[in-house]
């Protein structure tokens, strides 16, 4: 604190604030004004052997020996928020019905549809997919890191039975035909918890769809979401997938390709 150049009155006020046993210190100012340096200097002055200091930072800019420093996980926080919203959404049949109705015209076309067998906390659109009359493929987990899509329905009828997979979801038999190379006419329903303002998907963290993204670059990527989970606040990572279309109970939004 001594080297920061504060006037003695300001320095005295800071020291007085730091000596209190509880409270909040708010440091504000424009970029480059020294907010981070000031905060770390305050922590350093408080960092004595008889104290345990825990921080929550976004991001961690300096390492402080003896201080337990934790970085904010934007996606983790967004997942917690999104799961609560999804729970309310799935218990409101009016909202889910409107979302499914908005999805119907989005699925029009001639290509194949890649869907998913829903978990208990996901919206069930399997019946809708079957009755499109198109070839419908569902994912099957092949290993701890890999999956592929196998035929489930054709011409509005189920042609392959489902069996329970490793995560409790129902998946096609391994004897079903596998999907061949995707085209621009194919549409894939991506299970998502939400997306950010740039339409980058927030998944559940398993990584299966992120690792499969190179196979689906050319296909039309669609997610059905509660309206509150669109434009979540998180920064995209290099492996994140960008959605082409987001369907909610209120509208259909297109990202542009």
C-alpha positions in Angstrom: 0.0 0.0 0.0 2.9 2.3 0.7 4.0 2.3 -2.9 0.7 3.1 -4.5 1.0 6.9 -4.1 -2.3 7.6 -2.2 -2.6 10.9 -0.4 -2.3 10.4 3.3 -6.0 11.0 3.9 -7.0 8.4 1.3 -4.4 5.9 2.7 -5.7 6.5 6.2 -9.3 5.8 5.1 -8.2 2.6 3.4 -6.3 1.4 6.4 -9.3 2.2 8.6 -11.6 0.2 6.3 -9.2 -2.8 6.2 -9.1 -2.8 10.0 -12.8 -3.6 10.3 -14.0 -7.1 11.0 -16.7 -7.1 8.3 -18.1 -5.1 5.5 -17.5 -4.4 1.8 -14.9 -2.4 0.0 -15.8 -1.3 -3.5 -13.0 -0.2 -5.8 -14.1 1.6 -9.0 -12.4 3.5 -11.8 -11.7 3.4 -15.6 -9.5 0.8 -17.3 -5.9 1.2 -16.3 -6.6 3.2 -13.2 -5.1 0.6 -10.8 -8.2 -1.1 -9.4 -6.6 -4.6 -9.6 -3.3 -3.5 -8.2 -5.1 -1.7 -5.3 -7.2 -4.8 -4.5 -4.2 -7.1 -4.5 -2.2 -4.7 -2.3 -5.1 -4.7 0.2 -5.1 -8.5 0.2 -1.4 -8.5 0.7 -1.6 -6.2 3.7 -4.3 -8.5 5.2 -2.4 -11.7 4.4 -0.9 -12.6 7.8 -0.3 -16.1 9.2 -3.3 -15.9 11.5 -5.8 -15.3 8.7 -7.2 -17.5 6.0 -8.1 -15.5 2.9 -10.3 -17.0 0.1 -10.8 -15.1 -3.1 -13.3 -15.4 -6.0 -11.7 -13.8 -9.1 -12.5 -13.3 -12.8 -9.8 -13.9 -13.8 -6.9 -14.5 -11.4 -4.3 -11.9 -12.4 -1.6 -12.3 -9.7 -0.7 -15.3 -7.5 -0.7 -14.4 -3.8 1.3 -16.9 -1.7 -0.8 -18.1 1.3 -4.1 -17.0 -0.3 -6.7 -19.5 -1.5 -7.6 -18.1 -4.9 -10.5 -19.4 -7.0 -11.6 -18.4 -10.5 -15.2 -17.7 -11.5 -16.6 -20.4 -13.7 -19.0 -18.6 -15.9 -20.4 -21.7 -17.6 -20.8 -23.5 -14.3 -22.9 -20.6 -12.9 -24.9 -20.5 -16.2 -25.6 -24.2 -16.0 -27.0 -23.9 -12.5 -29.2 -21.0 -13.5 -30.3 -22.7 -16.7 -31.3 -26.0 -15.0 -33.6 -24.1 -12.7 -35.2 -22.3 -15.6 -35.6 -25.7 -17.5 -37.3 -27.2 -14.4 -40.0 -24.5 -14.4 -40.3 -24.6 -18.2 -40.9 -28.4 -18.3 -43.7 -28.1 -15.6 -45.6 -25.6 -17.8 -47.3 -27.6 -20.5 -48.5 -24.4 -22.2 -44.9 -23.2 -22.8 -43.6 -26.5 -23.9 -46.5 -27.0 -26.3 -45.8 -23.5 -27.9 -42.1 -24.4 -28.3 -42.9 -27.7 -30.0 -45.4 -25.9 -32.3 -42.7 -23.3 -33.2 -40.3 -26.2 -34.0 -42.6 -27.9 -36.5 -42.1 -25.6 -39.5 -38.3 -25.4 -38.7 -38.1 -29.1 -39.4 -39.7 -28.8 -42.9 -37.4 -30.0 -45.7 -36.1 -33.1 -47.4 -33.0 -33.9 -45.4 -32.5 -36.3 -42.6 -33.1 -35.4 -39.0 -30.7 -36.2 -36.1 -32.5 -36.0 -32.8 -32.0 -37.2 -29.3 -33.8 -39.4 -26.7 -34.5 -37.0 -23.9 -33.4 -37.1 -20.3 -36.0 -36.5 -17.6 -35.1 -32.8 -17.5 -35.2 -32.3 -21.3 -38.2 -31.7 -23.6 -39.5 -34.8 -25.4 -39.9 -34.2 -29.2 -39.4 -37.8 -30.4 -43.0 -38.3 -31.5 -42.8 -35.1 -33.5 -39.6 -36.2 -35.2 -41.1 -39.6 -36.1 -44.1 -38.0 -37.7 -42.1 -35.8 -40.0 -41.9 -38.8 -42.3 -38.2 -38.4 -42.7 -35.3 -40.6 -41.7 -34.6 -39.9 -38.0 -31.3 -40.8 -36.4 -30.6 -40.9 -32.6 -27.2 -40.9 -30.9 -25.6 -44.0 -29.5 -22.6 -43.7 -27.1 -19.7 -45.8 -28.4 -17.2 -45.1 -25.6 -16.4 -42.6 -22.9 -15.5 -40.0 -25.5 -17.3 -41.0 -28.7 -20.8 -41.3 -30.1 -22.5 -41.7 -33.5 -26.0 -41.5 -34.9 -28.0 -44.7 -35.8 -31.3 -45.0 -37.6 -34.5 -44.9 -35.5 -37.4 -44.1 -37.7 -38.3 -43.9 -41.4 -41.6 -43.0 -43.2 -43.3 -42.0 -40.0 -42.7 -45.4 -38.3 -40.2 -46.7 -35.9 -37.9 -49.2 -37.6 -35.4 -49.9 -34.8 -36.1 -50.5 -31.1 -34.3 -48.5 -28.4 -32.2 -49.9 -25.5 -31.0 -48.2 -22.4 -27.6 -46.5 -22.7 -24.9 -45.8 -20.2 -26.4 -42.5 -19.0 -29.9 -43.7 -18.6 -31.0 -42.5 -22.0 -32.6 -44.7 -24.6 -30.5 -45.2 -27.7 -30.7 -47.2 -30.9 -29.4 -50.7 -31.2 -25.8 -51.1 -32.5 -27.3 -53.2 -35.4 -29.1 -50.2 -36.8 -27.6 -48.4 -39.8 -25.3 -45.6 -39.0 -25.6 -42.1 -40.4 -23.6 -41.3 -43.5 -21.9 -38.0 -44.3 -24.2 -35.1 -43.5 -25.4 -32.5 -46.0 -26.7 -29.0 -45.9 -30.3 -30.4 -46.0 -29.8 -32.4 -42.8 -31.0 -31.0 -39.5 -29.6 -31.9 -36.1 -31.4 -31.1 -32.8 -28.6 -30.3 -30.4 -29.5 -30.9 -26.7 -28.6 -27.6 -25.0 -29.1 -25.9 -21.7 -28.9 -22.4 -23.3 -26.8 -20.2 -25.5 -25.1 -16.9 -25.4 -25.9 -13.8 -27.4 -23.8 -15.1 -30.3 -25.7 -18.4 -30.4 -22.8 -20.4 -29.0 -24.3 -23.4 -27.2 -24.1 -24.2 -23.5 -24.1 -27.9 -23.0 -24.1 -30.1 -20.0 -20.3 -30.4 -19.9 -20.0 -34.0 -21.1 -18.4 -32.9 -24.4 -19.9 -35.6 -26.7 -21.5 -33.1 -29.1 -18.5 -30.7 -28.9 -16.3 -33.6 -30.0 -18.7 -34.5 -32.8 -18.9 -31.0 -34.1 -16.5 -31.5 -37.0 -19.0 -34.1 -38.5 -21.9 -31.6 -38.3 -20.4 -28.4 -39.5 -22.4 -28.5 -42.8 -25.7 -29.5 -41.2 -28.3 -27.1 -39.8 -27.9 -27.1 -36.0 -31.0 -26.4 -34.0 -31.8 -26.1 -30.3 -35.1 -25.8 -28.5 -34.8 -23.7 -25.4 -36.8 -21.8 -22.8 -36.7 -18.1 -23.8 -34.9 -17.1 -20.5 -31.9 -19.3 -21.5 -31.2 -17.5 -24.7 -28.4 -14.9 -24.4 -26.8 -16.3 -21.3 -23.7 -14.4 -20.2 -20.6 -16.6 -20.9 -17.6 -16.4 -23.1 -17.3 -18.9 -25.9 -14.4 -21.4 -25.8 -12.6 -22.8 -28.8 -14.6 -26.1 -28.7 -18.0 -24.5 -28.4 -20.5 -25.1 -31.1 -22.5 -22.3 -32.8 -26.2 -22.9 -33.3 -27.9 -21.9 -36.5 -31.5 -21.7 -35.1 -32.9 -21.4 -31.6 -36.5 -22.2 -31.0 -38.3 -21.0 -27.9 -41.9 -20.9 -26.8 -42.0 -17.3 -28.0 -40.3 -17.3 -31.4 -37.7 -18.7 -33.7 -34.3 -17.0 -34.0 -31.7 -17.5 -36.7 -28.0 -16.8 -36.3 -27.2 -16.7 -40.0 -24.7 -19.1 -41.5 
